[in-house]
Amino acid sequence: MSNPASSELQAEALSFRDRFKTVVLATCDVNAEPHASYAPFIVDQSGAFYIFVSELAPHTCNLLSNPRASLLLIDAEAQSTNLFARQRLSLTCRAAQISRNTPHWSEILDRMFEAHGKTVELLRTLPDFHLYRLDVTTGDYIKGFGQAYRVTGNSLNVQSEPRRR
């Protein structure tokens, strides 16, 4: 049986996620050197994230050698009343490359075109671009001070109590 508080928090976390079109992306290279960047994304029905990224970008090379990433969705500074307590989702993910010669690749790129426009049509013709599916393992949904909740899975299942370190 689902806890109503957890269900409400999950709905809030999903609604917060759905406000964004780009995500801050953190990856590590083969020497465990971190790299932060960003990428436009879409989310499928299961809640998995998809990004379409170039080998010219360090994050793509990192994902090719280390299929782990962290995603950050965070309120804009201008919308925050306190910069120390910005609302955010910080998610740990497993990355899997989607092969170009599958129907799924075309389907996702068509959806990216709908979401992000004509640039996707050009990028899909470039051989150095790779499509990745990012599945959420764990993460945190932070609403503000004392309001940090552990989330799990693509559906962002939320614990009912604020988490403590």
HELIX and SHEET records of a PDB file:
HELIX    1   1 PRO A    4  ARG A   17  1                                  14    
HELIX    2   2 PRO A   58  SER A   65  1                                   8    
HELIX    3   3 GLU A   77  GLN A   79  5                                   3    
HELIX    4   4 LEU A   83  ALA A   85  5                                   3    
HELIX    5   5 PRO A  103  HIS A  116  1                                  14    
HELIX    6   6 THR A  119  LEU A  123  1                                   5    
SHEET    1   A 7 PRO A  34  PRO A  40  0                                        
SHEET    2   A 7 THR A  22  CYS A  28 -1                                        
SHEET    3   A 7 ARG A  68  ILE A  74 -1                                        
SHEET    4   A 7 ARG A  88  ILE A  98 -1                                        
SHEET    5   A 7 PHE A 129  GLY A 144 -1                                        
SHEET    6   A 7 PHE A  49  SER A  54 -1                                        
SHEET    7   A 7 ILE A  42  VAL A  43 -1                                        
SHEET    1   B 7 PRO A  34  PRO A  40  0                                        
SHEET    2   B 7 THR A  22  CYS A  28 -1                                        
SHEET    3   B 7 ARG A  68  ILE A  74 -1                                        
SHEET    4   B 7 ARG A  88  ILE A  98 -1                                        
SHEET    5   B 7 PHE A 129  GLY A 144 -1                                        
SHEET    6   B 7 GLN A 147  THR A 152 -1                                        
SHEET    7   B 7 ASN A 157  VAL A 158 -1                                        
END                                                                             
